[in-house]
């Protein structure tokens, strides 16, 4: 499979262009002595580390479309390969911070072998099967969602198809007849708001919110300016067990089961992620009859909040 088989902008074309970039970056890193050309080595590594965008597009865009067609293998298996490579990159980052550059160079080679193995599976299995399973309309929808996650490339890929222009969700007025809304969807317990006002509210909140319904499917997430974790339209309707890395999915399912049985109503976690302290909370959603209606996941960067001391009672804008 080569990129010339696809039109520019097609998601698979972009993956194959990124593959060429990954190979080039790995070759340059292998041929760079970090003890003599540290800044070059460091810059190349940082560029290679943006492979995270590629992983996130697969996990939040490609895999959900395949799940809808009944192929869940990539979500259950390939995600584990992503996490293995992420772990190696964290080790390399620590090697660099500790000035253990020989180990960093050695681990780059290890990461490179894992990346090459992964890309070989993509070309032999993932992409060909995805092309057979998915329609062009689905690839077009996938391309639209990619804008929210990004790429490894220095420039955004072409539109796909050429005449399609990206429309930000806040400006999308398309009437989708396949979506069924509750007739009371605009009614709130206290007060009244238009749909625009509700969207503005959720977009402004300094939190990541995701709502999973009682059937364990994602039905909503808010679009903040700076999300803690990536989300795109492909997640809507997706089973929550496919929305988390394999190593954490058992914990998520345990929480959902405890909420569903009424044994628990809240679960909290906090951890360091990309130099930020992240606070994640899960809340059981129940109706007036105490029936389980799903779960809210709330994620927030509390790095600055943790630094608060004493009091501030006066306005200080600096």
Secondary structure, DSSP 8 states (H G I E B T S, - for coil): --GGGS-TT-HHHHHHHHHHHHHHHHHHHHT--TTTSHHHHHHHHHHHTTHHHHHHHIIIIIHHHHHHTT--HIIIIIHHHHHHHHHHHHHHHHHHHTT-HHHHHHHHHHHHHHHHHHHHHIIIIIHHHHHHHS-HHHHHHHHHHHTTT--SSSS----SSTT-----GGG-----TT----TTTT--SSS---HHHHHHHHHHSSSEEEEEETTSBEEEE---SS-SS---GGGTT-BGGGSS-HHHHHHHHHHHHHHHHTS-SEEEEEEEETTEEEEEEEEEEE-TT--EEEEEEEEEE-HHHHT--S---S----
